[in-house]
Amino acid sequence: MKQQLTIQDVARLLGISVVQAANNERAGTLPLIRVGNFYTDAANAIDAYLGNRATGYQEADTRAQDAALKAADRRLEAEQAEQRRINREHNQANEAVRQRNEAARSASLEVATGMRYA
């Protein structure tokens, strides 16, 4: 035997107002079968409605998590790019110091020996 509920019963079970329940029923998002003032097989319709609503929340959570992960990836990529830039600058500075030291060493050897070193 199928359970028969009023729109008030449906609203109470869903935790929404009677107006919202009626609007959802008219819009087709709450697929109830109306017989007079009662809705038959309302339990299946309520389960389907709650399942769809929960799925919608899960999809929204998944989209929010994806967006957060993408934002974190972009921040990480920016940090890595900044670190690469800093490393290049350090390497260039180290190379300049190495070249100056090499030139100073060559100049010292020239002075000490009187010979030119390349």
PyMOL commands that place a pseudoatom at each C-alpha (Angstrom):
pseudoatom trace, name=CA, resn=MET, resi=1, chain=A, elem=C, hetatm=0, pos=[0.000, 0.000, 0.000]
pseudoatom trace, name=CA, resn=LYS, resi=2, chain=A, elem=C, hetatm=0, pos=[1.294, 3.421, -0.938]
pseudoatom trace, name=CA, resn=GLN, resi=3, chain=A, elem=C, hetatm=0, pos=[1.549, 6.087, 1.701]
pseudoatom trace, name=CA, resn=GLN, resi=4, chain=A, elem=C, hetatm=0, pos=[-0.661, 9.154, 1.256]
pseudoatom trace, name=CA, resn=LEU, resi=5, chain=A, elem=C, hetatm=0, pos=[0.541, 12.493, 2.596]
pseudoatom trace, name=CA, resn=THR, resi=6, chain=A, elem=C, hetatm=0, pos=[-0.730, 16.055, 2.488]
pseudoatom trace, name=CA, resn=ILE, resi=7, chain=A, elem=C, hetatm=0, pos=[1.452, 18.892, 1.248]
pseudoatom trace, name=CA, resn=GLN, resi=8, chain=A, elem=C, hetatm=0, pos=[1.860, 19.922, 4.905]
pseudoatom trace, name=CA, resn=ASP, resi=9, chain=A, elem=C, hetatm=0, pos=[3.211, 16.454, 5.725]
pseudoatom trace, name=CA, resn=VAL, resi=10, chain=A, elem=C, hetatm=0, pos=[5.613, 16.627, 2.787]
pseudoatom trace, name=CA, resn=ALA, resi=11, chain=A, elem=C, hetatm=0, pos=[6.833, 20.085, 3.839]
pseudoatom trace, name=CA, resn=ARG, resi=12, chain=A, elem=C, hetatm=0, pos=[7.369, 18.928, 7.418]
pseudoatom trace, name=CA, resn=LEU, resi=13, chain=A, elem=C, hetatm=0, pos=[9.319, 15.855, 6.299]
pseudoatom trace, name=CA, resn=LEU, resi=14, chain=A, elem=C, hetatm=0, pos=[11.513, 17.990, 4.048]
pseudoatom trace, name=CA, resn=GLY, resi=15, chain=A, elem=C, hetatm=0, pos=[11.989, 20.720, 6.627]
pseudoatom trace, name=CA, resn=ILE, resi=16, chain=A, elem=C, hetatm=0, pos=[10.707, 23.411, 4.273]
pseudoatom trace, name=CA, resn=SER, resi=17, chain=A, elem=C, hetatm=0, pos=[7.663, 25.641, 4.237]
pseudoatom trace, name=CA, resn=VAL, resi=18, chain=A, elem=C, hetatm=0, pos=[4.359, 24.514, 2.747]
pseudoatom trace, name=CA, resn=VAL, resi=19, chain=A, elem=C, hetatm=0, pos=[4.719, 27.228, 0.087]
pseudoatom trace, name=CA, resn=GLN, resi=20, chain=A, elem=C, hetatm=0, pos=[8.177, 25.935, -0.884]
pseudoatom trace, name=CA, resn=ALA, resi=21, chain=A, elem=C, hetatm=0, pos=[6.867, 22.370, -1.054]
pseudoatom trace, name=CA, resn=ALA, resi=22, chain=A, elem=C, hetatm=0, pos=[3.956, 23.450, -3.258]
pseudoatom trace, name=CA, resn=ASN, resi=23, chain=A, elem=C, hetatm=0, pos=[6.263, 25.506, -5.492]
pseudoatom trace, name=CA, resn=ASN, resi=24, chain=A, elem=C, hetatm=0, pos=[8.685, 22.586, -5.839]
pseudoatom trace, name=CA, resn=GLU, resi=25, chain=A, elem=C, hetatm=0, pos=[5.805, 20.261, -6.673]
pseudoatom trace, name=CA, resn=ARG, resi=26, chain=A, elem=C, hetatm=0, pos=[4.501, 22.647, -9.363]
pseudoatom trace, name=CA, resn=ALA, resi=27, chain=A, elem=C, hetatm=0, pos=[8.015, 23.183, -10.777]
pseudoatom trace, name=CA, resn=GLY, resi=28, chain=A, elem=C, hetatm=0, pos=[8.515, 19.422, -11.010]
pseudoatom trace, name=CA, resn=THR, resi=29, chain=A, elem=C, hetatm=0, pos=[11.573, 19.354, -8.723]
pseudoatom trace, name=CA, resn=LEU, resi=30, chain=A, elem=C, hetatm=0, pos=[9.506, 17.425, -6.193]
pseudoatom trace, name=CA, resn=PRO, resi=31, chain=A, elem=C, hetatm=0, pos=[7.825, 14.742, -8.321]
pseudoatom trace, name=CA, resn=LEU, resi=32, chain=A, elem=C, hetatm=0, pos=[4.684, 14.002, -6.323]
pseudoatom trace, name=CA, resn=ILE, resi=33, chain=A, elem=C, hetatm=0, pos=[1.609, 12.239, -7.639]
pseudoatom trace, name=CA, resn=ARG, resi=34, chain=A, elem=C, hetatm=0, pos=[-1.496, 14.076, -6.497]
pseudoatom trace, name=CA, resn=VAL, resi=35, chain=A, elem=C, hetatm=0, pos=[-4.773, 12.285, -5.852]
pseudoatom trace, name=CA, resn=GLY, resi=36, chain=A, elem=C, hetatm=0, pos=[-7.297, 14.767, -4.510]
pseudoatom trace, name=CA, resn=ASN, resi=37, chain=A, elem=C, hetatm=0, pos=[-5.766, 16.495, -1.504]
pseudoatom trace, name=CA, resn=PHE, resi=38, chain=A, elem=C, hetatm=0, pos=[-3.195, 13.781, -0.953]
pseudoatom trace, name=CA, resn=TYR, resi=39, chain=A, elem=C, hetatm=0, pos=[0.054, 12.787, -2.592]
pseudoatom trace, name=CA, resn=THR, resi=40, chain=A, elem=C, hetatm=0, pos=[0.694, 9.106, -3.178]
pseudoatom trace, name=CA, resn=ASP, resi=41, chain=A, elem=C, hetatm=0, pos=[4.104, 7.438, -3.155]
pseudoatom trace, name=CA, resn=ALA, resi=42, chain=A, elem=C, hetatm=0, pos=[5.447, 10.596, -1.533]
pseudoatom trace, name=CA, resn=ALA, resi=43, chain=A, elem=C, hetatm=0, pos=[8.223, 8.738, 0.289]
pseudoatom trace, name=CA, resn=ASN, resi=44, chain=A, elem=C, hetatm=0, pos=[9.973, 7.847, -2.997]
pseudoatom trace, name=CA, resn=ALA, resi=45, chain=A, elem=C, hetatm=0, pos=[9.558, 11.404, -4.289]
pseudoatom trace, name=CA, resn=ILE, resi=46, chain=A, elem=C, hetatm=0, pos=[10.971, 12.810, -1.042]
pseudoatom trace, name=CA, resn=ASP, resi=47, chain=A, elem=C, hetatm=0, pos=[13.941, 10.430, -1.187]
pseudoatom trace, name=CA, resn=ALA, resi=48, chain=A, elem=C, hetatm=0, pos=[14.598, 11.416, -4.799]
pseudoatom trace, name=CA, resn=TYR, resi=49, chain=A, elem=C, hetatm=0, pos=[14.287, 15.125, -3.968]
pseudoatom trace, name=CA, resn=LEU, resi=50, chain=A, elem=C, hetatm=0, pos=[16.659, 14.864, -1.002]
pseudoatom trace, name=CA, resn=GLY, resi=51, chain=A, elem=C, hetatm=0, pos=[19.091, 12.765, -3.035]
pseudoatom trace, name=CA, resn=ASN, resi=52, chain=A, elem=C, hetatm=0, pos=[19.149, 15.331, -5.838]
pseudoatom trace, name=CA, resn=ARG, resi=53, chain=A, elem=C, hetatm=0, pos=[19.592, 18.157, -3.353]
pseudoatom trace, name=CA, resn=ALA, resi=54, chain=A, elem=C, hetatm=0, pos=[22.426, 16.313, -1.600]
pseudoatom trace, name=CA, resn=THR, resi=55, chain=A, elem=C, hetatm=0, pos=[24.049, 15.575, -4.949]
pseudoatom trace, name=CA, resn=GLY, resi=56, chain=A, elem=C, hetatm=0, pos=[23.803, 19.256, -5.813]
pseudoatom trace, name=CA, resn=TYR, resi=57, chain=A, elem=C, hetatm=0, pos=[25.538, 20.160, -2.557]
pseudoatom trace, name=CA, resn=GLN, resi=58, chain=A, elem=C, hetatm=0, pos=[28.223, 17.551, -3.209]
pseudoatom trace, name=CA, resn=GLU, resi=59, chain=A, elem=C, hetatm=0, pos=[28.771, 18.916, -6.723]
pseudoatom trace, name=CA, resn=ALA, resi=60, chain=A, elem=C, hetatm=0, pos=[29.022, 22.450, -5.334]
pseudoatom trace, name=CA, resn=ASP, resi=61, chain=A, elem=C, hetatm=0, pos=[31.517, 21.255, -2.714]
pseudoatom trace, name=CA, resn=THR, resi=62, chain=A, elem=C, hetatm=0, pos=[33.523, 19.490, -5.399]
pseudoatom trace, name=CA, resn=ARG, resi=63, chain=A, elem=C, hetatm=0, pos=[33.554, 22.622, -7.569]
pseudoatom trace, name=CA, resn=ALA, resi=64, chain=A, elem=C, hetatm=0, pos=[34.655, 24.729, -4.587]
pseudoatom trace, name=CA, resn=GLN, resi=65, chain=A, elem=C, hetatm=0, pos=[37.406, 22.236, -3.757]
pseudoatom trace, name=CA, resn=ASP, resi=66, chain=A, elem=C, hetatm=0, pos=[38.552, 22.199, -7.392]
pseudoatom trace, name=CA, resn=ALA, resi=67, chain=A, elem=C, hetatm=0, pos=[38.668, 25.997, -7.437]
pseudoatom trace, name=CA, resn=ALA, resi=68, chain=A, elem=C, hetatm=0, pos=[40.655, 26.053, -4.197]
pseudoatom trace, name=CA, resn=LEU, resi=69, chain=A, elem=C, hetatm=0, pos=[43.110, 23.478, -5.547]
pseudoatom trace, name=CA, resn=LYS, resi=70, chain=A, elem=C, hetatm=0, pos=[43.559, 25.439, -8.772]
pseudoatom trace, name=CA, resn=ALA, resi=71, chain=A, elem=C, hetatm=0, pos=[44.177, 28.623, -6.789]
pseudoatom trace, name=CA, resn=ALA, resi=72, chain=A, elem=C, hetatm=0, pos=[46.731, 26.801, -4.621]
pseudoatom trace, name=CA, resn=ASP, resi=73, chain=A, elem=C, hetatm=0, pos=[48.403, 25.437, -7.773]
pseudoatom trace, name=CA, resn=ARG, resi=74, chain=A, elem=C, hetatm=0, pos=[48.612, 28.949, -9.218]
pseudoatom trace, name=CA, resn=ARG, resi=75, chain=A, elem=C, hetatm=0, pos=[50.136, 30.270, -5.982]
pseudoatom trace, name=CA, resn=LEU, resi=76, chain=A, elem=C, hetatm=0, pos=[52.650, 27.415, -5.948]
pseudoatom trace, name=CA, resn=GLU, resi=77, chain=A, elem=C, hetatm=0, pos=[53.583, 28.048, -9.590]
pseudoatom trace, name=CA, resn=ALA, resi=78, chain=A, elem=C, hetatm=0, pos=[54.057, 31.752, -8.839]
pseudoatom trace, name=CA, resn=GLU, resi=79, chain=A, elem=C, hetatm=0, pos=[56.248, 30.943, -5.818]
pseudoatom trace, name=CA, resn=GLN, resi=80, chain=A, elem=C, hetatm=0, pos=[58.306, 28.500, -7.879]
pseudoatom trace, name=CA, resn=ALA, resi=81, chain=A, elem=C, hetatm=0, pos=[58.735, 31.077, -10.656]
pseudoatom trace, name=CA, resn=GLU, resi=82, chain=A, elem=C, hetatm=0, pos=[59.862, 33.646, -8.074]
pseudoatom trace, name=CA, resn=GLN, resi=83, chain=A, elem=C, hetatm=0, pos=[62.336, 31.156, -6.601]
pseudoatom trace, name=CA, resn=ARG, resi=84, chain=A, elem=C, hetatm=0, pos=[63.727, 30.423, -10.091]
pseudoatom trace, name=CA, resn=ARG, resi=85, chain=A, elem=C, hetatm=0, pos=[64.160, 34.180, -10.683]
pseudoatom trace, name=CA, resn=ILE, resi=86, chain=A, elem=C, hetatm=0, pos=[65.984, 34.575, -7.360]
pseudoatom trace, name=CA, resn=ASN, resi=87, chain=A, elem=C, hetatm=0, pos=[68.217, 31.589, -8.160]
pseudoatom trace, name=CA, resn=ARG, resi=88, chain=A, elem=C, hetatm=0, pos=[69.099, 33.102, -11.573]
pseudoatom trace, name=CA, resn=GLU, resi=89, chain=A, elem=C, hetatm=0, pos=[70.027, 36.398, -9.905]
pseudoatom trace, name=CA, resn=HIS, resi=90, chain=A, elem=C, hetatm=0, pos=[72.207, 34.575, -7.356]
pseudoatom trace, name=CA, resn=ASN, resi=91, chain=A, elem=C, hetatm=0, pos=[73.879, 32.566, -10.098]
pseudoatom trace, name=CA, resn=GLN, resi=92, chain=A, elem=C, hetatm=0, pos=[74.582, 35.736, -12.078]
pseudoatom trace, name=CA, resn=ALA, resi=93, chain=A, elem=C, hetatm=0, pos=[75.997, 37.456, -8.992]
pseudoatom trace, name=CA, resn=ASN, resi=94, chain=A, elem=C, hetatm=0, pos=[78.171, 34.419, -8.192]
pseudoatom trace, name=CA, resn=GLU, resi=95, chain=A, elem=C, hetatm=0, pos=[79.434, 34.327, -11.777]
pseudoatom trace, name=CA, resn=ALA, resi=96, chain=A, elem=C, hetatm=0, pos=[80.316, 38.033, -11.618]
pseudoatom trace, name=CA, resn=VAL, resi=97, chain=A, elem=C, hetatm=0, pos=[82.243, 37.489, -8.356]
pseudoatom trace, name=CA, resn=ARG, resi=98, chain=A, elem=C, hetatm=0, pos=[84.024, 34.484, -9.869]
pseudoatom trace, name=CA, resn=GLN, resi=99, chain=A, elem=C, hetatm=0, pos=[85.051, 36.538, -12.907]
pseudoatom trace, name=CA, resn=ARG, resi=100, chain=A, elem=C, hetatm=0, pos=[86.296, 39.408, -10.701]
pseudoatom trace, name=CA, resn=ASN, resi=101, chain=A, elem=C, hetatm=0, pos=[88.272, 36.972, -8.557]
pseudoatom trace, name=CA, resn=GLU, resi=102, chain=A, elem=C, hetatm=0, pos=[89.778, 35.360, -11.648]
pseudoatom trace, name=CA, resn=ALA, resi=103, chain=A, elem=C, hetatm=0, pos=[90.747, 38.776, -13.020]
pseudoatom trace, name=CA, resn=ALA, resi=104, chain=A, elem=C, hetatm=0, pos=[92.288, 39.767, -9.677]
pseudoatom trace, name=CA, resn=ARG, resi=105, chain=A, elem=C, hetatm=0, pos=[94.220, 36.490, -9.495]
pseudoatom trace, name=CA, resn=SER, resi=106, chain=A, elem=C, hetatm=0, pos=[95.521, 36.981, -13.032]
pseudoatom trace, name=CA, resn=ALA, resi=107, chain=A, elem=C, hetatm=0, pos=[96.536, 40.567, -12.219]
pseudoatom trace, name=CA, resn=SER, resi=108, chain=A, elem=C, hetatm=0, pos=[98.340, 39.423, -9.058]
pseudoatom trace, name=CA, resn=LEU, resi=109, chain=A, elem=C, hetatm=0, pos=[100.238, 36.751, -11.001]
pseudoatom trace, name=CA, resn=GLU, resi=110, chain=A, elem=C, hetatm=0, pos=[101.239, 39.302, -13.663]
pseudoatom trace, name=CA, resn=VAL, resi=111, chain=A, elem=C, hetatm=0, pos=[102.579, 41.658, -11.019]
pseudoatom trace, name=CA, resn=ALA, resi=112, chain=A, elem=C, hetatm=0, pos=[104.392, 38.893, -9.157]
pseudoatom trace, name=CA, resn=THR, resi=113, chain=A, elem=C, hetatm=0, pos=[105.947, 37.186, -12.196]
pseudoatom trace, name=CA, resn=GLY, resi=114, chain=A, elem=C, hetatm=0, pos=[105.984, 39.940, -14.750]
pseudoatom trace, name=CA, resn=MET, resi=115, chain=A, elem=C, hetatm=0, pos=[104.242, 37.595, -17.178]
pseudoatom trace, name=CA, resn=ARG, resi=116, chain=A, elem=C, hetatm=0, pos=[100.770, 37.878, -18.635]
pseudoatom trace, name=CA, resn=TYR, resi=117, chain=A, elem=C, hetatm=0, pos=[98.328, 35.045, -17.821]
pseudoatom trace, name=CA, resn=ALA, resi=118, chain=A, elem=C, hetatm=0, pos=[95.184, 34.402, -19.752]
for i in range(1, 118): cmd.bond("trace and resi %d" % i, "trace and resi %d" % (i + 1))
show_as sticks, trace
zoom trace
